[in-house]
Amino acid sequence: MDWKKLGKALLFPHIAIMIILVPIVTVFLVYSMVFLGTESVAAIISYVLSAYTLTVWCFKIPYLIKFFKTFKNENKYARIWQDDTRLRVNVSLYGTLVYNTAYALLQLGMGFWHHTFWFYSLAGYYISLAVMRFFLVRHTSKHKPGEKMLDELIKYRACGIVFLIMNLALALMIFFMVYWNRTFNHHEITTIALAAYTFTSLTLAIINTVKYRKYNSPVYSASKAISLASACVSMLTLESTMLTTFGDETMSLTGRRILLGISGGVISVFIIAMAIYMIVQANKKIKLLK
């Protein structure tokens, strides 16, 4: 037996096998954790198989980086996507606009169904985000960045004003979380997935907020400020979810209320400060242009 070939086949399997392994391992692992427990033979096999799949994908990372770099440089559509900032912003705004609108309508419908201000406050928050993105995407779909600076500054200032109004909905959400102990309750695996998504969204929002400043476009900056505010509020709901899911036995109700109150207050102050900064900066630049 050629041990060298066997080791190479195990550590560097064909890409088709690696792709097939991912959904199989994911389903097997989730099923084992939810229904079989941690000490069963099937659960141990799922852990080993998951570790193996992660290992072979880690070995493949250098090749994947090289492949995507080559694809980005040689593929016509990939180059268009990479070079056209306006296209990327428009796609992002359209996608988040559809998501915000759908989610806001869902929360509004649940508010009518359950007759509770909790869902009304969530609907108001996401409607505010959708309104801001709608006005921004109308501008970016018609004009290039910096083409109509005065209009961009006016929209930038309007977004800051909407942030201040939106903060009322956020204050209601914090009040419901703290005073009425209104929280989300999900399964542990769902909560972990939500945490991964939320931290990724927050990281990308911070990076893009800094990155898009170089384009000197108030509309682009406003779109990324919206993403940052949305990610901050998602962090607050994630914290509430994790405290409900994992902290019932380790933290008292008073402790949860104090922690949520402090976190909510910090996020609310941050959004107010960001809104005031946007309004002040827009006013200064509008005066200079006029």
N, C-alpha and C positions, 0 to 999 in steps of 0.2 A: 504493500500500500504506500502510495506517495503522500506522505504526511504534509509535505509542503503545499501540494495542490489542494489537499483537503482543507488545510488551514486558510489558504487563500480563498477557496470557495465559500467557507463559512464567514470569513471576515469581510469579503467583498463579493457578495452575491449579485446576481443580475438585478438591474434597476427595477425590472418588472416584479420580481419577487419582493423587493423592498417595499414597493408601492402597495402590493397586495397585503403584506404583513401589517401595515399601519391600521387599516380599519378592522382587521381580524383581531389584532392584539388589543385595540381600544375597546371593542365590544366585549371581548373575553375578560379584560381587566375590570371593566365597569360591572359586568355581571357577577364576577367573583366577589368584588367588594360589597355589592349591594345584597346579593342573595346567598352567597356561600360562606361568608366569613373569612377570616384571615388564616385559619389553621387547617383548612381543607387541602387535599392534594391538588385539586383543580386550581385553587387560589395560588398555591406555591408555583404551579406550572405557569400560570398567567404572569406571575411576577418575574420568573426566569425568562419567559418569552419576551416580556416587555423590556427587560434589561438588555436582552440580546438585540432586539430591534433598535433600541436607542443607541447601542454601541455601534452597530453597523452603519447607522445613519451618521453618527459622529465621524466615523472613518471616511465617510463620503463627502464631508463638508468641503474640503479643499477642491474636489472635483466639481462640486455644485457651484462654488464661487467662480471657478474658472469658466464653467458652462454659461452661467448667467452674465458674466462680463462679456463673453464672446457674443452671446445672443443680443445683448444690449447694443453692442458696437456694430453688429452686422445686420440685424433685422431692421427693416425700414420703419415698421410701425413702432418698434421699441425706441428707435431714435427720435421719432416724432413725439412720443409720450415723454421722453426724457427732456427734450429741448423746449417743448411747448408748455410753459408754466400756466398760461391762460387755460389750456385744455385741461390740465390736471385740476386746477381750481374749480373750473366749471363742472367737471365730473364729480368732484367731491361735494360741491354745493348742491347739485341736482340729487345726488344720492342721499345726502343727509336731509335735504328738504322733503323728499318722499318719506323717509323714515320718520322724521319729526312729525309730519302731518298725520301719517297713519297711527303713530303711537299716541299723539294728542287726541285724535278722534276716538281711539280705544279707551283712553282714560276718561274722556268726556262721557262716552256711552256708559262706562262702569259707574260714573258719578250719578247719571240719571237712574241707573238700575238700582244702585245701593243707597242712593240719597245721602251721600257723605261728602263733606268738603275736602276730605283727603284726596279723592280722585279728581275733584274739581281743581285743586291746587296743582296737582301733577299735570292736568290738562292745560292749565293756564301757563305753566312753565314751558312746556313743549310747544304750545301755540306761539309763545313769544319767540322762541328759537326759530320756528318755522317762518314767522313773519319777517324776521331779520334776514334769514337766508334767502327768502323769496325776493326781497328788494335788492340784495347783493347780486344774485344770479341774473336778475334782469339787466343790471349794469354790466357785469362781466361778459354776458353773451352778446352785447352790442358794442362795447368799447374795449380798447386795449388798456393795460395798466398805465396810469398817468396821462392818458389822452384827454380826459376832462377832470382835472384835479379838483376844481371847485365842487363839482357834483360828488366826487369821491369823498371829499372832506365833509360835505353835508350829510352823506349817508353814514360816514364814520361817526359823526356826532350823534346822528339819530340812533345808531346802535348803542351808543353810550347811554342815551336817555332811556331806551327800551330796557337796558340792563338794570337801571334804577327801578323801573316799574316791575320788571321780572323779579326783582329781589323781594317784593311783597309776597309773591307766590312761594318763593323759597322760604321766607319767614314763616308762612303757614305750614309748610312741610316740616320745618324744624319744630314748630310748636306741637304739631301732631305727634312727632317722634318722641319729644321730651315729655310733654304733659299727659298725653293719652297713651303713650307707649305704643304708638302705631308703627309697626315695623314689618319687614318682609321675612318670610320663613320658607327656606328652600332646603332641599337635600344637601348633604355635605359636598357631594361631587359637583352639583350644580353651583354651589357657592364658590368652590375652588375655581371652576370655569369662569364664573362671573368676575372673580378677583383677577385672574389672568387677563381677561378682556379689559377690565377697568384700568389696571396698571399699564397695560400696553397703550390704551387710548390716552391716558394722562401723559405718558412719556412722549408719544408722538405729538400730542398737542403742544407740549412745552418746546420740543425741538422745532416744530413748524412755526410756532409763534416767533421764535428767534430767527429762524431761517428766512422767512418771508419778509422780514423787515428790510432786507437788502434791495427788494424790488421797488421800494419807495411808492407803494400803492396803498392808500388808506383802506380801500375796499378789501384787498388781500389781507391786510393786517386785521381788519374787522372780522373776516371769515375765520381766521385762526383764533381770534379772541373768543368767538362764539364756541369753537371747539374746546378751548381751554376751560371756559365756564361750564360747559356741559360735562366735561371730564371731572371737574371738581365736585359737582353735584352728584355725579355717579359714584365718586369716592365716598360721599356721605351716605348714600343709600347702601353701598357695599358695606360700610362700617356697621350700619344698622342691621343688615342681614347677617353679618358674621357674629355680631354680639348675640343675636337671637338664636343662630344656629349652633354656635360653639360655646357661648358664654352663659347659658342658662344656669349651669351648676357651679360656675366659678366666679360670677359677678352678680351682685345684688341689683335690684331694680333701680335703686338710688344711684349706684355707681354707673349703670348704663346711661341714666338720664344726665348725669354730670358730664360724662364723656361725650355723649351726643350733643349736648348743649354747647360745650366748648368747641368741638369740631365744627358744628353748624355755625356758631358765631364767627369763627375764624374765616370760614368759606364765605359767609355773607359779607363780612368786612372786606375781604379780598375782592369780591365782585363789585362792591360799591366803590372801592378805591380804583379799580380798573375802569369803571364807568366814568368816574370823575376825571381820571387822567385822559380818557378818550375825548370827553367833552371839552376840557381845557385846551388840549393840544389842537383839536380841530378849530376851536374859536381863534386861537393865535394865528394859525396858518391861513384861515379864511380872511382875517383882517389884513395879513400881509399881501394876499392875492388881490384883495379889493383896493 
